[in-house]
Amino acid sequence: MAALFLTEAEVSRLLDIRRAMDLVEAAFRRLAAGEATNVPRVRAVGQTSVLHAMSASADYLGYSGAKLYATVRGGARFHLALYSQASGELAALIEANRLGQLRTGATTGVAAAAMAPLDAAEMGLFGTGFQAETQLAALCVTRPIKQAFVYSRKPENRASFADRMSNRLEIDVTPVDRPQDAAEDLPIVVTATTAREPVFDGHCLAEGTHVAAVGSNWWNRAEIDADTVRRADTVVCDSVEACRREAGDFRDALEKGIFDWARAVDLAEVVVGRAVGRRKADSVTLFKSVGMAIEDVALGVWLLEQARAEHLGTPLPL
């Protein structure tokens, strides 16, 4: 069977956040069962660009895959390559920007299902970019969100985001002028930014708040401060192994001696019930995500199967 090339438009047509959450949850269950493996990201840093590579083997699906993307000053290009485990042949090459947006939001939603207060109707959101959209959408699937307070550095960006997402999700998305207004007294706080320094003061978090930090995957960048990490009764990572390499959000707390990696558990362990996502109603919980290729592969295989069923995609001349 010919390998297929799927475009961003085809990915957007086939996949939504609810389906992505189901696929990501299944991937973590299979990861916990030993039916999948994940290899953290490695980077080749050049003078004007960075090439990022991450891979995974999904034995339960019969495919292995590698996500590759190059970042330059003007942006990034993302691709996912899927290989048949039976034949070793390339099965698909998928443009993976929208795919990555969906799997990142979906993973936050899966974590929140086990970690966020059940009755959370409000949340705070830092960031108004591409990734922030699916963060908000996933939380609306997982919890009965009615209002979101959103902060970013540019007033025009947060106003535009609020209008767009209010209409799309049919909730009240409110732009706020102060960072603390997106963090104080809220049951859920999500950071999805490109910030290099913490975006809010962890002292202001209410008891019982669930924090999801998803924007940073470099050791020299942090969206949350040491106080947020210190206050967390439960710390869950999409991958502890990957976070030890890349999650700069923990660096300050590690250096101050108020955090050690023995406190962190993998999301896969929480999904299957071998670890606890929330111990008490008043616990502050923290989910840290840096991104895993198994998420991309899980979504990519489903996209490939749907594309074949609907006669979408372009055959590759191999």
C-alpha positions in Angstrom: 0.0 0.0 0.0 1.4 3.4 -1.0 2.5 5.8 1.7 0.3 8.8 2.1 1.1 12.5 2.6 -1.4 14.3 4.7 -1.6 18.1 4.8 -2.5 20.4 7.7 -5.9 21.0 6.1 -6.6 17.3 6.1 -5.5 16.8 9.7 -7.8 19.7 10.7 -10.7 18.1 8.8 -10.3 14.7 10.3 -9.4 15.3 13.9 -10.9 17.2 16.8 -10.0 17.7 20.5 -12.4 15.1 21.8 -11.1 12.4 19.6 -7.5 13.5 20.3 -8.1 13.2 24.1 -9.5 9.6 23.7 -6.4 8.7 21.6 -3.9 10.2 24.0 -5.5 8.6 27.0 -5.3 5.2 25.3 -1.7 5.8 24.4 -0.8 6.5 28.0 -2.6 3.3 29.1 -0.7 1.3 26.6 2.6 3.0 27.6 1.9 1.9 31.2 1.2 -1.6 30.0 4.5 -1.8 28.2 2.9 -1.9 24.8 4.6 1.3 23.7 7.9 3.0 24.1 8.8 6.7 24.0 12.2 8.4 23.2 12.5 12.0 24.4 13.4 14.8 22.2 17.0 15.5 21.0 18.1 18.6 19.3 20.8 19.5 16.7 21.5 23.2 17.3 22.9 25.1 14.4 23.8 28.8 14.0 20.5 29.8 12.5 18.2 26.9 13.1 17.5 24.0 15.5 16.4 20.5 14.3 14.3 18.7 16.9 13.6 14.9 16.7 11.5 12.6 18.9 10.3 9.1 18.3 8.0 6.4 19.7 7.1 2.8 19.0 3.4 1.9 19.4 3.3 -1.9 19.3 -0.4 -1.9 20.1 -1.0 -0.1 16.8 1.7 -1.8 14.7 3.5 1.4 13.9 6.6 3.4 14.9 7.1 7.0 14.2 9.4 10.0 14.4 8.4 13.6 14.7 10.8 16.1 13.2 10.7 19.8 13.1 13.0 22.7 12.4 12.8 26.0 14.2 14.2 29.2 12.7 13.7 32.8 13.6 10.6 33.1 11.3 8.8 30.0 12.6 8.8 26.2 12.5 7.8 23.3 10.2 6.6 20.0 11.8 6.3 16.6 10.2 5.5 13.1 11.5 6.8 10.0 9.7 5.0 6.7 10.4 6.6 3.3 9.6 4.9 -0.1 9.5 6.3 -2.4 12.1 5.4 -5.4 10.0 7.2 -4.3 6.8 9.5 -1.5 7.9 8.1 0.7 5.1 7.1 4.3 5.3 3.3 4.4 5.7 2.7 8.1 6.1 4.2 11.6 6.2 2.0 14.0 8.0 2.2 17.7 8.4 2.2 18.0 12.2 1.6 21.5 13.4 -2.2 21.1 13.9 -1.5 17.6 15.1 0.9 18.9 17.7 -1.5 21.6 18.8 -4.2 18.9 19.4 -2.1 16.4 21.2 -0.7 19.0 23.5 -4.1 20.2 24.5 -5.4 16.7 24.7 -2.7 15.7 27.1 -3.5 18.6 29.4 -7.2 17.5 29.3 -6.3 13.9 30.2 -4.2 15.0 33.1 -6.9 17.4 34.3 -9.4 14.5 34.4 -7.4 13.0 37.2 -6.0 16.1 38.8 -8.3 19.1 38.6 -11.3 19.9 40.9 -14.4 18.1 39.6 -16.6 21.1 39.8 -14.2 23.7 38.3 -16.3 26.2 36.4 -13.6 28.9 36.1 -10.0 28.9 35.0 -7.0 31.1 34.3 -5.0 30.9 31.1 -1.7 32.5 30.3 -1.0 32.8 26.6 -3.1 33.6 23.6 -1.2 31.8 20.8 -1.8 28.7 18.8 -1.3 26.2 21.7 -3.5 28.2 24.1 -6.6 27.4 22.0 -6.6 23.7 22.5 -5.6 24.0 26.1 -8.8 25.9 26.7 -10.9 23.6 24.5 -9.6 20.5 26.3 -10.4 21.8 29.7 -13.9 22.6 28.6 -14.3 19.0 27.6 -12.9 17.7 30.9 -14.5 20.1 33.4 -17.7 22.3 33.4 -15.8 25.5 32.5 -18.1 28.5 32.1 -15.6 31.3 32.4 -11.9 31.7 31.6 -9.7 34.7 32.5 -6.9 35.1 29.9 -3.7 37.1 30.2 -0.9 37.8 27.7 1.5 40.7 27.3 -0.3 42.4 24.4 -3.8 43.7 25.2 -4.9 43.4 21.6 -3.9 39.7 21.5 -5.8 38.8 24.6 -8.9 40.8 23.4 -8.9 39.0 20.1 -8.4 35.6 21.7 -11.2 36.2 24.1 -13.6 37.2 21.3 -12.6 34.2 19.2 -12.7 31.6 21.9 -15.9 32.9 23.5 -17.7 32.3 20.2 -16.0 29.0 19.4 -16.6 27.4 22.9 -19.7 29.3 23.9 -18.2 30.3 27.3 -17.2 33.6 28.7 -13.5 34.3 28.0 -12.5 37.5 29.7 -9.2 39.3 29.0 -7.5 40.6 32.1 -4.9 43.3 32.5 -2.9 41.9 35.4 -1.2 38.4 35.5 -2.5 37.7 39.0 -6.1 38.1 37.7 -5.5 34.9 35.7 -4.2 33.0 38.7 -5.7 34.2 42.0 -8.6 32.2 43.5 -9.1 30.0 40.4 -9.4 26.2 40.5 -7.4 25.7 37.3 -4.5 27.7 35.9 -2.8 26.9 32.6 0.4 28.4 31.2 0.9 28.1 27.4 3.4 30.8 26.7 6.9 31.4 25.3 8.0 33.1 28.5 11.5 32.6 29.8 10.6 33.7 33.4 7.6 32.8 35.6 4.4 34.5 34.6 2.7 34.6 38.0 3.5 34.5 41.7 2.8 31.0 43.1 1.9 32.5 46.5 -1.4 33.7 45.1 -2.7 30.3 44.1 -5.8 29.2 46.1 -5.8 25.9 48.0 -7.0 23.1 45.6 -5.8 24.8 42.4 -4.6 22.6 39.6 -1.8 24.1 37.5 -0.8 22.9 34.1 2.5 24.2 32.7 2.9 23.3 29.0 4.8 26.1 27.3 8.4 25.5 28.2 10.5 22.6 27.0 13.9 24.1 27.4 16.0 24.0 30.6 16.6 27.8 30.5 12.9 28.7 30.4 10.3 28.6 33.1 6.6 29.7 33.2 6.0 28.8 36.9 8.1 29.7 39.9 9.6 27.7 42.8 6.7 28.5 45.1 4.3 26.9 42.7 6.4 23.8 42.7 6.9 23.8 46.4 3.2 24.1 47.1 2.2 21.2 44.8 1.1 18.2 46.8 1.2 16.1 43.6 3.6 16.6 40.7 2.8 14.7 37.5 4.8 14.9 34.3 3.8 13.6 30.9 7.3 11.9 31.1 9.5 12.3 34.1 12.5 11.2 31.9 11.8 13.9 29.4 11.1 16.6 32.0 14.4 15.9 33.7 16.1 16.9 30.5 13.9 19.8 29.4 11.6 21.2 32.1 13.2 24.4 33.2 10.1 25.1 35.4 11.7 22.9 38.0 15.2 24.3 37.8 14.9 27.0 40.5 13.1 24.7 42.9 15.8 22.0 42.4 18.5 24.6 43.0 16.8 25.8 46.2 16.4 22.3 47.5 12.6 22.4 47.7 12.0 19.8 45.0 13.5 16.5 44.0 12.5 14.2 41.2 11.4 11.5 43.5 8.2 13.6 44.0 7.3 13.4 40.3 5.3 10.6 38.7 4.5 9.8 35.1 1.1 10.6 33.7 0.8 7.0 32.4 0.9 5.8 36.0 -1.9 8.2 37.0 -4.0 7.2 34.0 -4.0 3.5 35.0 -4.4 4.2 38.7 -0.9 3.2 39.9 -0.3 6.7 41.1 -2.6 9.4 42.5 -3.4 12.6 40.6 -5.1 14.4 43.5 -4.9 13.4 47.2 -7.2 15.9 48.9 -9.7 18.5 47.8 -7.4 21.3 49.0 -4.3 19.9 47.4 -2.4 22.1 44.9 -1.6 19.8 41.9 0.9 20.4 39.2 1.0 18.9 35.7 4.1 19.5 33.6 4.2 18.7 29.9 7.1 18.9 27.5 5.6 16.7 24.7 6.0 13.1 23.8 6.2 11.4 20.5 3.9 8.6 21.5 1.1 11.2 21.6 1.9 12.2 18.0 2.1 8.6 16.8 -1.2 7.7 18.4 -2.9 10.6 16.6 -1.0 10.0 13.4 -2.0 6.3 13.1 -5.7 7.2 13.6 -5.3 9.9 11.0 -3.7 7.5 8.5 -6.5 5.0 9.0 -9.2 7.6 8.6 -7.6 9.1 5.5 -7.5 5.7 3.9 -11.1 5.1 4.7 -12.2 8.5 3.3 -9.8 8.4 0.3 -7.8 11.4 1.5 -4.1 12.2 1.3 -1.7 12.2 -1.6 0.2 8.9 -2.4 4.0 9.4 -2.2 6.1 8.2 -5.1 8.6 6.0 -3.2 
